[in-house]
Amino acid sequence: EQEKYFTFLIPYHHKNFACVVLPSAGTGLRSVTSPVVECTGEVPLLSEVSFKGKDLSAHSQLLSHHLIILNYLICTFDKLKSVSSEDINITDAVFDGVEVRVFEPPAKRDERLKRSVVYIHGGGWALASARTSLYNNLCRIMAESLNAVVVSVEYRLVPEVCFPEQFHDALRATKHFLQADVLAEYSVDPSRIAISGDSAGGNLAAAVCQQLSKDEHLTIRPKLQALIYPVLQAFDFNTPSYQQNMNMPVLPRYVMINYWIDYFNGNYDLAHSLVINNHTALDVGQALSFRGRLNWTSLLPSSFKKNYKPVIQTTGKAEIIQEIPALLDVRAVPLLAENETLQLQPKTYILTCENDVLRDDGVMYAKRLEHAGVEVTLDHFDDCFHGCMIFTIWPTDFSAGIQTRNSYIKWLDENL
């Protein structure tokens, strides 16, 4: 049995600790089998962690994926059970095969129906959970502040599944909730439903909203969409915000590109070509029809363009798109959707942060929606950073998190 365990090191408070972990019969980790003990020596970054073990079955090989380990640590030490309070009833349910967590405020006297938000969490399609304290806290506060039923979607993650499964999970859960009998069960007003999400969750929310808008058989549709620093395109990794914030903590450019590669189950060897936009060079025929939909020189204000120059290769590598066609699939990159689809989108809120590689994704989507006739509120924060809105609990209770969260909830309250 000793040959079947794995060890890894964790840096914590300037000390090094070692854990021993056993693989489960599935894709996750079963348990930490020994106390966490202090170690000495050089510690690798968690994202570059290596394993020691001789019995590498198919499951164990999947186990060795660094995202599993990172998410295991996030969720093991942070995941909350569905504990209700006297103010909010929190329950876990399954919507068309997809796990969700539902936050229900108590019924008020003479109140018939409540408004509702379907929320999709961020984490690069690979990390976090609807059950972690950060998202549990956000959704509970939304339910309380808005007196709304909040449905938080627990979609499957990389590397268990890759695109398009995360999109399918989010779409299935949302469509299930939009059924009249389900809404009646939760006492939700079918005319007052929003779809929302942050980062990768904002990507999924935008893609789901586009898909729902094209579904002719759908009788109940969302009234609003609210996207928090969403990731919306993998066409150009040299927008001004990508250039300006390429080494910004939390989400540097190379990390975002790796998230895309993981989402598409691609090869890390492609990362350098993606950084310099080889996949969308002028000689890559598949990309030509999309270029006009993502021309940041015309979509961004001069205050964002500054003195940055477009990076457009004359000769690139068409084989990248052949290997990963999802790079141009609007279910993954909703910023590239055609105008006819954008015209069908509901009233929209987009929050962006200056210190974020994804700033321009949100700003360009806002401008394209505006051009398509959609009412859009672009809420930009000059002094905030990617991911800040969920950091409102000690010891990561940042003023940027409170500021952005309050602005987001205020817009929902006024428009939903």
C-alpha positions as CSV (number, residue, x, y, z in Angstrom):
1,E,0.0,0.0,0.0
2,Q,2.9,2.4,0.6
3,E,3.5,2.5,-3.2
4,K,0.0,3.8,-3.8
5,Y,0.1,7.0,-1.8
6,F,1.1,10.5,-3.0
7,T,2.8,13.3,-1.1
8,F,2.9,17.0,-1.8
9,L,4.1,20.1,0.0
10,I,2.1,23.1,0.9
11,P,3.7,26.5,1.7
12,Y,1.7,28.1,4.5
13,H,2.7,31.1,6.7
14,H,6.4,30.9,5.5
15,K,6.6,27.2,6.6
16,N,6.6,24.1,4.5
17,F,4.1,21.3,5.3
18,A,3.7,17.8,3.8
19,C,0.5,15.8,3.4
20,V,-0.1,12.2,2.4
21,V,-3.1,11.7,0.2
22,L,-4.8,8.5,-1.1
23,P,-6.6,8.5,-4.5
24,S,-10.3,7.7,-4.4
25,A,-12.0,5.2,-6.6
26,G,-13.1,8.1,-8.7
27,T,-11.3,11.3,-9.8
28,G,-10.9,13.1,-6.5
29,L,-9.0,12.5,-3.3
30,R,-10.3,10.4,-0.5
31,S,-8.5,11.6,2.6
32,V,-5.5,13.1,4.1
33,T,-4.1,10.1,5.9
34,S,-1.5,11.6,8.1
35,P,-1.2,14.8,10.2
36,V,0.1,17.8,8.3
37,V,3.7,18.0,9.4
38,E,6.3,20.8,9.1
39,C,9.0,20.1,6.6
40,T,12.2,21.7,5.4
41,G,13.6,22.2,1.9
42,E,12.5,23.9,-1.2
43,V,8.7,23.9,-1.8
44,P,7.3,23.9,-5.4
45,L,4.4,26.2,-6.3
46,L,1.1,24.5,-5.7
47,S,0.3,24.8,-9.4
48,E,3.6,23.0,-10.3
49,V,3.3,20.3,-7.6
50,S,4.7,16.9,-8.3
51,F,3.8,13.5,-7.0
52,K,5.7,10.5,-5.7
53,G,4.1,7.1,-6.3
54,K,4.7,4.0,-8.3
55,D,1.2,2.6,-8.8
56,L,-0.2,5.0,-11.5
57,S,-3.5,3.6,-12.6
58,A,-5.7,5.6,-14.9
59,H,-7.5,7.2,-12.0
60,S,-4.2,8.0,-10.3
61,Q,-2.9,9.7,-13.5
62,L,-5.9,11.9,-13.5
63,L,-5.3,12.5,-9.8
64,S,-1.9,13.9,-10.6
65,H,-3.4,16.8,-12.4
66,H,-2.4,19.9,-10.4
67,L,-5.9,21.4,-10.7
68,I,-7.4,18.5,-8.8
69,I,-4.9,19.0,-5.9
70,L,-5.5,22.8,-5.9
71,N,-9.3,22.4,-5.9
72,Y,-9.0,19.7,-3.3
73,L,-7.3,22.0,-0.9
74,I,-9.7,24.9,-1.6
75,C,-12.8,22.7,-1.0
76,T,-11.6,20.4,1.8
77,F,-10.7,23.3,4.1
78,D,-13.5,25.6,3.0
79,K,-16.5,23.6,1.7
80,L,-19.6,24.2,3.8
81,K,-22.6,21.9,4.3
82,S,-26.0,23.3,3.5
83,V,-26.6,25.0,6.8
84,S,-29.6,27.2,6.9
85,S,-30.0,30.2,9.1
86,E,-33.2,31.8,10.5
87,D,-32.9,34.3,7.6
88,I,-32.1,32.1,4.6
89,N,-33.0,28.5,3.9
90,I,-30.1,26.8,2.1
91,T,-30.7,23.5,0.4
92,D,-28.9,21.3,-2.1
93,A,-30.8,19.9,-5.0
94,V,-30.3,18.4,-8.4
95,F,-31.6,20.1,-11.6
96,D,-31.6,17.8,-14.6
97,G,-28.6,15.9,-13.3
98,V,-26.7,19.0,-12.2
99,E,-26.1,19.8,-8.5
100,V,-27.2,23.2,-7.4
101,R,-27.4,25.1,-4.0
102,V,-30.6,27.1,-3.5
103,F,-30.8,30.1,-1.2
104,E,-34.4,31.0,-0.2
105,P,-35.3,34.0,2.0
106,P,-38.4,33.6,4.2
107,A,-41.8,34.4,2.8
108,K,-43.0,37.9,3.7
109,R,-46.6,38.7,4.6
110,D,-48.8,39.3,1.5
111,E,-45.8,38.5,-0.8
112,R,-46.8,36.1,-3.6
113,L,-43.7,35.6,-5.7
114,K,-40.0,36.4,-5.4
115,R,-37.4,37.5,-8.0
116,S,-34.5,35.1,-8.6
117,V,-30.8,34.9,-9.7
118,V,-29.1,31.9,-11.3
119,Y,-25.5,32.3,-10.3
120,I,-22.5,30.5,-11.9
121,H,-19.3,30.7,-9.9
122,G,-15.8,31.4,-11.3
123,G,-12.5,29.6,-11.0
124,G,-11.2,29.1,-14.6
125,W,-13.7,26.3,-15.2
126,A,-11.5,24.2,-12.9
127,L,-11.6,25.6,-9.4
128,A,-13.9,26.5,-6.5
129,S,-17.4,25.4,-5.8
130,A,-20.9,26.7,-5.0
131,R,-20.3,25.3,-1.6
132,T,-17.2,27.2,-0.6
133,S,-17.5,29.9,2.0
134,L,-16.7,32.7,-0.5
135,Y,-19.5,31.9,-2.9
136,N,-21.8,30.7,-0.1
137,N,-21.5,34.1,1.5
138,L,-22.0,36.0,-1.7
139,C,-25.2,34.1,-2.6
140,R,-26.5,34.3,0.9
141,I,-26.0,38.1,0.9
142,M,-27.6,38.4,-2.5
143,A,-30.6,36.4,-1.3
144,E,-31.0,38.6,1.8
145,S,-30.3,41.9,0.1
146,L,-32.6,41.3,-2.9
147,N,-35.2,39.1,-1.1
148,A,-34.6,36.7,-4.0
149,V,-34.2,33.0,-4.6
150,V,-30.6,32.4,-5.6
151,V,-29.7,29.2,-7.5
152,S,-25.9,28.6,-7.4
153,V,-24.8,26.0,-10.0
154,E,-22.3,23.4,-9.1
155,Y,-21.1,22.5,-12.6
156,R,-18.5,19.8,-13.2
157,L,-14.9,21.0,-13.4
158,V,-11.6,20.5,-15.3
159,P,-10.0,17.9,-15.4
160,E,-13.0,15.7,-14.7
161,V,-14.7,17.2,-17.8
162,C,-13.7,19.7,-20.4
163,F,-15.5,22.0,-22.8
164,P,-18.4,21.8,-23.6
165,E,-19.5,19.9,-20.5
166,Q,-19.3,22.9,-18.2
167,F,-21.5,24.9,-20.6
168,H,-23.9,22.0,-20.9
169,D,-24.2,21.7,-17.1
170,A,-24.9,25.3,-16.7
171,L,-27.5,25.3,-19.5
172,R,-29.3,22.2,-18.3
173,A,-29.6,23.5,-14.7
174,T,-30.8,26.9,-15.9
175,K,-33.4,25.5,-18.3
176,H,-34.7,23.1,-15.6
177,F,-35.1,26.1,-13.3
178,L,-36.9,28.1,-16.0
179,Q,-39.8,25.5,-16.1
180,A,-43.0,26.9,-14.8
181,D,-43.6,24.1,-12.3
182,V,-40.1,24.5,-10.9
183,L,-40.5,28.2,-10.5
184,A,-43.8,27.7,-8.8
185,E,-42.2,25.3,-6.4
186,Y,-39.8,28.0,-5.3
187,S,-42.4,30.8,-5.5
188,V,-40.4,32.6,-8.2
189,D,-41.8,35.3,-10.5
190,P,-41.1,34.0,-14.0
191,S,-40.8,37.6,-15.3
192,R,-38.0,38.5,-12.8
193,I,-35.1,36.1,-13.3
194,A,-31.5,37.1,-13.9
195,I,-28.5,35.0,-15.0
196,S,-25.2,36.0,-13.5
197,G,-21.6,34.8,-12.9
198,D,-18.1,35.9,-12.3
199,S,-15.0,35.3,-14.4
200,A,-15.3,31.8,-15.9
201,G,-18.8,31.8,-14.5
202,G,-19.5,35.1,-16.3
203,N,-18.3,33.3,-19.5
204,L,-20.8,30.5,-18.9
205,A,-23.6,32.9,-18.0
206,A,-23.1,34.9,-21.2
207,A,-23.0,31.7,-23.3
208,V,-26.1,30.2,-21.6
209,C,-27.9,33.5,-22.1
210,Q,-27.1,33.5,-25.8
211,Q,-28.2,29.9,-26.2
212,L,-31.5,30.5,-24.3
213,S,-32.2,33.5,-26.6
214,K,-32.0,31.3,-29.6
215,D,-34.3,28.5,-28.2
216,E,-37.6,28.9,-29.9
217,H,-39.3,26.5,-27.6
218,L,-38.5,28.4,-24.4
219,T,-41.5,30.2,-22.9
220,I,-39.7,31.7,-19.9
221,R,-36.6,33.8,-20.5
222,P,-34.2,35.7,-18.2
223,K,-35.0,39.4,-17.7
224,L,-31.4,40.3,-17.1
225,Q,-27.8,39.1,-17.3
226,A,-25.1,40.4,-15.0
227,L,-21.5,39.5,-15.8
228,I,-18.7,40.1,-13.3
229,Y,-15.2,40.5,-14.9
230,P,-16.2,37.9,-17.5
231,V,-13.7,36.0,-19.7
232,L,-15.3,36.1,-23.1
233,Q,-12.7,35.5,-25.8
234,A,-9.6,33.5,-26.7
235,F,-9.0,35.2,-30.0
236,D,-6.6,38.0,-29.0
237,F,-4.3,37.7,-26.0
238,N,-2.8,41.1,-26.7
239,T,-5.6,43.4,-26.0
240,P,-4.5,46.5,-24.1
241,S,-5.6,45.0,-20.8
242,Y,-3.7,41.8,-21.6
243,Q,-0.6,43.8,-22.4
244,Q,-1.0,46.2,-19.4
245,N,-1.7,43.4,-16.8
246,M,0.2,40.5,-18.2
247,N,2.0,40.0,-14.9
248,M,-0.7,41.1,-12.6
249,P,-1.2,38.9,-9.5
250,V,-4.3,36.7,-9.2
251,L,-4.6,36.3,-13.0
252,P,-1.5,36.9,-15.1
253,R,-1.8,36.3,-18.8
254,Y,0.0,33.0,-18.8
255,V,-2.3,31.6,-16.1
256,M,-5.4,32.7,-18.1
257,I,-4.0,31.0,-21.3
258,N,-3.4,27.8,-19.3
259,Y,-7.0,27.9,-18.0
260,W,-8.1,28.1,-21.7
261,I,-5.8,25.2,-22.6
262,D,-7.1,23.1,-19.7
263,Y,-10.8,24.0,-20.6
264,F,-10.2,22.8,-24.2
265,N,-8.1,19.8,-23.1
266,G,-5.3,21.1,-25.3
267,N,-1.6,20.9,-25.2
268,Y,0.5,23.2,-23.1
269,D,3.0,23.4,-26.0
270,L,0.6,25.7,-27.7
271,A,0.8,28.3,-25.0
272,H,3.6,30.4,-26.6
273,S,1.8,30.4,-30.0
274,L,-1.4,31.6,-28.3
275,V,0.4,34.4,-26.5
276,I,1.6,35.9,-29.7
277,N,-1.8,35.3,-31.5
278,N,-0.4,32.7,-34.0
279,H,-3.8,31.0,-33.9
280,T,-5.6,34.0,-35.4
281,A,-2.9,35.2,-37.9
282,L,-4.1,36.7,-41.2
283,D,-3.4,33.5,-43.0
284,V,-5.6,31.4,-40.7
285,G,-8.8,31.3,-42.8
286,Q,-11.1,30.0,-40.0
287,A,-10.4,33.1,-38.0
288,L,-10.9,35.7,-40.7
289,S,-14.7,36.0,-40.4
290,F,-14.4,36.7,-36.7
291,R,-11.8,39.4,-36.8
292,G,-14.3,42.2,-37.4
293,R,-16.2,41.2,-34.3
294,L,-13.2,41.7,-32.0
295,N,-11.4,44.8,-33.3
296,W,-10.4,46.5,-30.1
297,T,-9.1,49.5,-31.9
298,S,-12.7,50.5,-32.6
299,L,-14.4,48.9,-29.6
300,L,-12.3,50.3,-26.8
301,P,-12.2,54.0,-25.6
302,S,-9.0,55.8,-26.0
303,S,-8.4,55.8,-22.2
304,F,-8.1,52.0,-22.4
305,K,-6.2,51.8,-25.7
306,K,-3.5,54.2,-24.5
307,N,-0.4,53.6,-26.7
308,Y,-0.8,49.9,-27.1
309,K,-0.5,48.4,-30.6
310,P,-2.4,45.4,-32.0
311,V,-0.5,42.2,-32.3
312,I,-1.5,40.6,-35.6
313,Q,0.7,38.0,-37.2
314,T,0.8,37.8,-41.0
315,T,1.8,34.1,-40.9
316,G,0.5,31.9,-38.1
317,K,-0.4,28.3,-37.4
318,A,-3.8,27.2,-38.8
319,E,-3.2,23.8,-37.2
320,I,-4.0,25.3,-33.8
321,I,-7.6,26.0,-34.7
322,Q,-7.8,22.5,-36.3
323,E,-6.5,21.0,-33.1
324,I,-8.7,23.2,-30.9
325,P,-11.7,24.3,-32.9
326,A,-13.4,25.5,-29.7
327,L,-11.2,28.6,-29.8
328,L,-13.8,29.9,-32.2
329,D,-16.9,28.2,-30.8
330,V,-19.3,30.9,-29.5
331,R,-20.4,28.6,-26.7
332,A,-16.9,29.0,-25.3
333,V,-16.1,32.5,-26.6
334,P,-19.4,34.5,-26.5
335,L,-17.8,37.8,-27.5
336,L,-17.5,36.3,-31.0
337,A,-21.2,35.8,-31.4
338,E,-22.9,37.2,-34.5
339,N,-24.9,40.4,-34.2
340,E,-28.2,38.6,-34.8
341,T,-27.6,36.7,-31.5
342,L,-26.5,39.8,-29.6
343,Q,-29.7,41.6,-30.6
344,L,-31.6,38.9,-28.6
345,Q,-29.8,39.5,-25.3
346,P,-31.6,40.9,-22.3
347,K,-30.7,44.0,-20.4
348,T,-27.1,43.6,-19.3
349,Y,-24.8,44.6,-16.5
350,I,-21.0,44.1,-16.9
351,L,-18.5,44.8,-14.1
352,T,-14.8,45.3,-15.1
353,C,-11.7,46.1,-13.2
354,E,-8.7,48.1,-14.3
355,N,-6.1,45.7,-12.9
356,D,-7.3,42.7,-14.8
357,V,-6.3,41.0,-18.1
358,L,-10.0,40.5,-18.8
359,R,-11.0,44.2,-18.5
360,D,-11.2,44.6,-22.3
361,D,-13.3,41.4,-22.8
362,G,-16.1,42.9,-20.7
363,V,-15.7,46.4,-22.3
364,M,-15.8,45.1,-25.8
365,Y,-18.8,42.9,-25.1
366,A,-20.6,45.9,-23.6
367,K,-19.9,47.9,-26.7
368,R,-21.0,45.1,-29.1
369,L,-24.2,44.6,-27.2
370,E,-24.8,48.4,-27.2
371,H,-24.3,48.4,-31.0
372,A,-26.8,45.6,-31.3
373,G,-29.4,47.7,-29.4
374,V,-29.2,46.1,-26.0
375,E,-29.4,48.3,-22.9
376,V,-26.1,47.9,-21.1
377,T,-24.6,49.2,-17.9
378,L,-20.8,49.0,-17.9
379,D,-19.6,49.4,-14.3
380,H,-15.8,49.9,-14.3
381,F,-13.6,50.2,-11.2
382,D,-10.2,51.9,-11.7
383,D,-8.7,50.6,-8.4
384,C,-9.9,47.0,-8.3
385,F,-8.5,43.7,-9.5
386,H,-9.8,40.4,-10.9
387,G,-11.7,38.2,-8.5
388,C,-12.0,41.0,-5.9
389,M,-15.8,40.7,-5.4
390,I,-15.7,37.4,-3.5
391,F,-13.1,38.6,-1.1
392,T,-15.4,40.1,1.6
393,I,-14.8,37.6,4.5
394,W,-11.9,37.9,7.0
395,P,-9.0,37.5,6.5
396,T,-9.5,38.5,2.9
397,D,-12.1,41.2,3.4
398,F,-10.9,43.8,0.9
399,S,-12.6,47.2,0.4
400,A,-12.5,46.4,-3.3
401,G,-14.7,43.4,-2.7
402,I,-17.3,45.3,-0.6
403,Q,-17.3,48.1,-3.2
404,T,-17.9,46.0,-6.2
405,R,-20.4,43.6,-4.5
406,N,-22.5,46.6,-3.3
407,S,-22.5,48.1,-6.7
408,Y,-23.5,44.8,-8.4
409,I,-26.3,44.1,-5.9
410,K,-27.6,47.7,-6.2
411,W,-27.9,47.3,-9.9
412,L,-29.8,44.0,-9.5
413,D,-32.1,45.5,-6.9
414,E,-32.9,48.5,-9.2
415,N,-33.4,46.4,-12.4
416,L,-34.6,42.9,-11.5
